[in-house]
């Protein structure tokens, strides 16, 4: 896979996986919330402990980390290909 496709793939996946502003403005029902909005609503609830919030944050981060690990070699090559002279 060309290095640029790995970089574009990781950045594109992260932009699709973690939307916050548009769903915050558009979603009216808590059933329509994305994962970051659900975590925000969990944080404001006094009944929910910090452990539940940390597990939710870990589960939200897990797909992005797995996508990076899958495309890591291509990502690093794509970032460093323009920086190397010669």
Secondary structure in CASP SS format (residue, H / E / C, confidence):
PFRMAT SS
TARGET T0000
AUTHOR 0000-0000-0000
METHOD secondary structure of the structure
MODEL  1
X C 1.00
X C 1.00
X H 1.00
X H 1.00
X H 1.00
X H 1.00
X H 1.00
X H 1.00
X H 1.00
X H 1.00
X H 1.00
X H 1.00
X H 1.00
X H 1.00
X H 1.00
X H 1.00
X H 1.00
X C 1.00
X C 1.00
X C 1.00
X H 1.00
X H 1.00
X H 1.00
X H 1.00
X H 1.00
X H 1.00
X C 1.00
X C 1.00
X C 1.00
X H 1.00
X H 1.00
X H 1.00
X C 1.00
X C 1.00
X H 1.00
X H 1.00
X H 1.00
X H 1.00
X H 1.00
X H 1.00
X H 1.00
X H 1.00
X H 1.00
X H 1.00
X C 1.00
X C 1.00
X C 1.00
X C 1.00
X C 1.00
X H 1.00
X H 1.00
X H 1.00
X H 1.00
X H 1.00
X H 1.00
X H 1.00
X H 1.00
X H 1.00
X H 1.00
X H 1.00
X H 1.00
X H 1.00
X H 1.00
X H 1.00
X H 1.00
X H 1.00
X H 1.00
X H 1.00
X H 1.00
X H 1.00
X C 1.00
X H 1.00
X H 1.00
X H 1.00
X H 1.00
X H 1.00
X H 1.00
X H 1.00
X H 1.00
X H 1.00
X C 1.00
X C 1.00
X C 1.00
X C 1.00
X C 1.00
X C 1.00
END
